[in-house]
């Protein structure tokens, strides 16, 4: 497996570490950020192969991070999978409007998440 790099963004450290563990077991290199500003800076600096992005973040919310990346020629190719506790249809619609490739609600099945990650990184 090539060392694909995934940026995991969530303000819950436990969630980041849980997802990191599962991704590293699959052979991925994992970068992490705990707020929107940090996520944007990391994405621009590291140009990851995929981003797992929470919506409710300090500094910049996930919608803004997604929009800023998806409307930038240099980063719009990066698949963004939103991983969020926001389950309402309007939240999902907003997520898709900002350019997210997937909208996954918490709690989620780790196997399902890993399958989606693998599909986007093929």
Backbone as numpy.savetxt, mean C-alpha at the origin, in Angstrom:
# Nx Ny Nz CAx CAy CAz Cx Cy Cz
13.03 -16.07 -6.92 12.18 -14.88 -6.92 13.07 -13.64 -6.92
12.71 -12.71 -7.79 13.47 -11.45 -7.80 13.11 -10.67 -6.55
14.04 -9.86 -6.09 13.76 -9.11 -4.88 12.87 -7.91 -5.15
11.58 -8.17 -5.26 10.61 -7.10 -5.45 10.49 -6.35 -4.13
10.34 -5.04 -4.25 10.26 -4.20 -3.04 8.85 -3.68 -2.84
8.37 -3.85 -1.62 7.01 -3.45 -1.27 7.06 -2.45 -0.13
6.36 -1.34 -0.31 6.24 -0.33 0.74 4.94 -0.58 1.48
5.03 -0.83 2.79 3.86 -1.05 3.63 3.66 0.21 4.47
2.47 0.81 4.33 2.19 2.07 5.02 0.98 1.92 5.92
1.20 2.07 7.22 0.11 2.02 8.20 0.62 2.65 9.47
-0.26 3.33 10.21 0.17 3.93 11.47 0.13 2.93 12.62
-0.37 1.72 12.36 -0.36 0.66 13.37 0.90 -0.18 13.17
1.85 -0.02 14.07 3.13 -0.72 13.97 2.93 -2.23 13.92
2.02 -2.77 14.74 1.78 -4.22 14.76 1.34 -4.73 13.40
0.48 -3.99 12.73 0.00 -4.41 11.42 1.15 -4.40 10.42
1.94 -3.35 10.44 3.09 -3.26 9.53 4.01 -4.46 9.74
4.28 -4.78 10.99 5.20 -5.89 11.29 4.61 -7.24 10.89
3.32 -7.43 11.09 2.65 -8.68 10.70 2.72 -8.87 9.19
2.40 -7.81 8.45 2.43 -7.88 6.99 3.87 -8.03 6.51
4.80 -7.31 7.14 6.22 -7.42 6.79 6.68 -8.88 6.91
6.35 -9.51 8.00 6.75 -10.89 8.25 6.26 -11.81 7.13
4.98 -11.69 6.79 4.39 -12.53 5.74 5.05 -12.27 4.38
5.30 -11.00 4.07 5.93 -10.65 2.79 7.37 -11.13 2.71
8.10 -10.98 3.81 9.50 -11.42 3.82 9.60 -12.93 3.68
8.64 -13.66 4.24 8.61 -15.12 4.08 8.47 -15.50 2.61
7.82 -14.63 1.84 7.63 -14.86 0.40 8.82 -14.36 -0.42
9.81 -13.79 0.26 11.01 -13.35 -0.44 11.02 -11.89 -0.88
10.03 -11.12 -0.44 9.99 -9.71 -0.81 10.82 -8.86 0.13
11.36 -7.77 -0.39 12.04 -6.78 0.45 10.96 -5.79 0.89
10.90 -5.49 2.18 9.83 -4.65 2.70 10.36 -3.33 3.25
9.75 -2.25 2.77 10.02 -0.91 3.28 8.78 -0.53 4.09
8.93 0.36 5.06 7.74 0.73 5.82 7.70 2.23 6.08
6.47 2.71 6.27 6.23 4.11 6.61 5.01 4.13 7.54
5.01 5.10 8.44 3.95 5.13 9.47 3.06 6.37 9.39
3.30 7.22 8.40 2.40 8.35 8.15 2.45 8.67 6.66
1.51 9.48 6.23 1.39 9.77 4.81 2.58 10.50 4.20
3.12 11.43 4.96 4.26 12.21 4.47 5.47 11.30 4.25
5.72 10.45 5.25 6.83 9.49 5.18 6.61 8.53 4.00
5.36 8.12 3.80 5.03 7.20 2.71 5.36 7.83 1.35
4.97 9.07 1.18 5.22 9.77 -0.07 6.72 9.91 -0.33
7.44 10.31 0.71 8.89 10.47 0.58 9.57 9.14 0.25
9.18 8.08 0.95 9.75 6.74 0.72 9.46 6.28 -0.71
8.20 6.45 -1.14 7.80 6.01 -2.48 8.62 6.74 -3.55
8.80 8.02 -3.36 9.56 8.81 -4.35 11.04 8.47 -4.32
11.57 8.19 -3.15 12.99 7.90 -3.02 13.31 6.47 -3.47
12.49 5.52 -3.05 12.79 4.10 -3.26 12.14 3.48 -4.50
11.10 4.13 -5.04 10.38 3.63 -6.21 10.04 2.13 -6.06
9.22 1.76 -5.06 8.91 0.35 -4.81 8.11 -0.27 -5.95
8.05 -1.60 -5.96 7.31 -2.32 -6.99 5.82 -2.36 -6.70
5.45 -2.14 -5.42 4.05 -2.17 -5.01 3.93 -1.44 -3.68
2.76 -0.86 -3.42 2.52 -0.17 -2.14 1.24 -0.70 -1.52
1.32 -1.07 -0.24 0.15 -1.41 0.56 -0.10 -0.17 1.42
-1.24 0.47 1.23 -1.47 1.80 1.79 -2.73 1.88 2.64
-2.57 2.28 3.89 -3.71 2.54 4.77 -4.29 3.90 4.37
-5.55 4.13 4.72 -6.16 5.42 4.41 -6.04 6.42 5.55
-6.34 5.96 6.76 -6.34 6.87 7.91 -4.94 6.96 8.49
-4.22 7.98 8.02 -2.83 8.17 8.40 -2.60 9.57 8.93
-1.63 9.74 9.83 -1.25 11.10 10.26 -0.56 11.84 9.11
-0.58 13.14 9.16 0.09 14.06 8.24 -0.58 14.17 6.87
-0.67 13.07 6.13 -1.37 13.04 4.83 -2.17 11.76 4.80
-3.45 11.83 4.41 -4.21 10.57 4.38 -3.84 9.76 3.13
-4.23 8.50 3.15 -3.90 7.59 2.07 -4.44 8.02 0.72
-5.62 8.67 0.72 -6.18 9.17 -0.55 -5.22 10.16 -1.21
-4.70 11.09 -0.40 -3.79 12.11 -0.95 -2.49 11.49 -1.44
-1.95 10.56 -0.65 -0.71 9.88 -1.05 -0.93 9.17 -2.38
-2.03 8.44 -2.49 -2.34 7.70 -3.71 -2.47 8.66 -4.88
-3.23 9.71 -4.70 -3.45 10.67 -5.78 -2.14 11.30 -6.23
-1.31 11.73 -5.28 -0.04 12.37 -5.63 0.87 11.43 -6.42
0.84 10.15 -6.08 1.68 9.18 -6.80 1.08 8.81 -8.16
-0.22 8.58 -8.20 -0.86 8.12 -9.42 -0.95 9.21 -10.50
-0.86 10.48 -10.08 -0.93 11.56 -11.06 0.45 12.09 -11.40
1.47 11.33 -11.01 2.85 11.70 -11.31 3.39 10.65 -12.30
3.83 11.10 -13.46 4.32 10.19 -14.50 5.36 9.19 -14.00
6.21 9.65 -13.07 7.30 8.80 -12.58 6.82 7.63 -11.72
5.65 7.78 -11.09 5.22 6.78 -10.11 3.88 6.14 -10.40
3.19 6.58 -11.45 1.83 6.09 -11.68 1.77 4.60 -12.01
2.90 4.02 -12.41 2.95 2.58 -12.72 2.93 1.69 -11.48
3.20 2.26 -10.31 3.28 1.45 -9.08 1.87 1.03 -8.65
1.61 -0.29 -8.56 0.30 -0.71 -8.07 0.14 -0.30 -6.60
-1.04 0.25 -6.28 -1.34 0.63 -4.90 -2.55 -0.16 -4.44
-2.34 -0.93 -3.37 -3.43 -1.69 -2.77 -3.78 -1.01 -1.46
-4.97 -0.42 -1.42 -5.40 0.23 -0.18 -5.85 -0.84 0.79
-5.39 -0.69 2.01 -5.67 -1.65 3.08 -6.26 -0.82 4.20
-7.57 -0.92 4.41 -8.21 0.04 5.30 -9.38 -0.51 6.10
-9.68 0.17 7.20 -10.85 -0.18 8.01 -12.11 0.51 7.48
-11.93 1.42 6.51 -13.09 2.13 5.95 -13.82 1.21 4.98
-15.03 0.79 5.40 -15.75 -0.22 4.63 -16.90 0.32 3.79
-17.22 1.60 3.92 -18.37 2.13 3.20 -18.09 2.26 1.71
-19.15 2.11 0.94 -19.03 2.16 -0.53 -18.45 3.49 -1.01
-18.82 4.60 -0.34 -18.28 5.90 -0.76 -16.76 5.96 -0.54
-16.27 5.31 0.50 -14.83 5.26 0.75 -14.14 4.46 -0.34
-14.74 3.34 -0.70 -14.20 2.48 -1.77 -14.16 3.27 -3.08
-15.25 3.98 -3.38 -15.34 4.76 -4.62 -14.25 5.83 -4.64
-14.06 6.51 -3.52 -13.01 7.54 -3.44 -11.65 6.91 -3.66
-11.43 5.75 -3.07 -10.15 5.05 -3.23 -9.86 4.74 -4.69
-10.88 4.27 -5.40 -10.69 3.93 -6.81 -10.49 5.20 -7.64
-11.20 6.27 -7.28 -11.07 7.54 -8.00 -9.65 8.11 -7.88
-9.02 7.88 -6.74 -7.67 8.42 -6.54 -6.61 7.58 -7.24
-7.04 6.44 -7.82 -6.11 5.65 -8.61 -5.69 4.33 -8.00
-6.28 3.96 -6.85 -5.91 2.69 -6.23 -6.23 1.53 -7.16
-5.37 0.51 -7.14 -5.60 -0.68 -7.96 -6.54 -1.66 -7.26
-6.48 -1.67 -5.94 -7.34 -2.56 -5.14 -7.75 -1.82 -3.87
-8.88 -2.24 -3.32 -9.38 -1.66 -2.07 -9.72 -2.84 -1.18
-8.88 -3.09 -0.19 -9.04 -4.25 0.69 -9.39 -3.76 2.09
-10.47 -4.31 2.64 -10.88 -3.84 3.97 -10.35 -4.74 5.07
-10.05 -4.10 6.20 -9.59 -4.81 7.40 -10.82 -5.24 8.18
-10.79 -6.36 8.86 -9.70 -7.33 8.85 -9.68 -8.06 7.51
-8.51 -8.51 7.12 -8.36 -9.19 5.83 -7.68 -10.52 6.07
-7.83 -11.42 5.10 -7.16 -12.72 5.15 -5.76 -12.55 4.58
-4.75 -12.94 5.32 -3.37 -12.79 4.87 -3.12 -13.54 3.56
-3.69 -14.74 3.42 -3.50 -15.51 2.18 -4.05 -14.75 0.98
-5.21 -14.14 1.17 -5.85 -13.38 0.09 -4.97 -12.18 -0.29
-4.44 -11.51 0.72 -3.56 -10.36 0.47 -2.31 -10.81 -0.29
-1.71 -11.91 0.14 -0.50 -12.41 -0.52 -0.78 -12.77 -1.99
-1.95 -13.35 -2.25 -2.31 -13.69 -3.62 -2.45 -12.45 -4.49
-3.06 -11.40 -3.94 -3.22 -10.16 -4.69 -1.85 -9.53 -4.96
-0.98 -9.52 -3.95 0.37 -8.98 -4.10 1.10 -9.73 -5.22
1.06 -11.05 -5.17 1.74 -11.87 -6.19 1.20 -11.57 -7.58
-0.12 -11.44 -7.70 -0.72 -11.16 -9.00 -0.23 -9.84 -9.58
-0.14 -8.81 -8.74 0.32 -7.50 -9.23 1.80 -7.47 -9.55
2.56 -8.36 -8.92 4.01 -8.33 -9.14 4.46 -9.31 -10.22
3.55 -9.98 -10.87 3.90 -10.90 -11.97 4.41 -10.14 -13.15
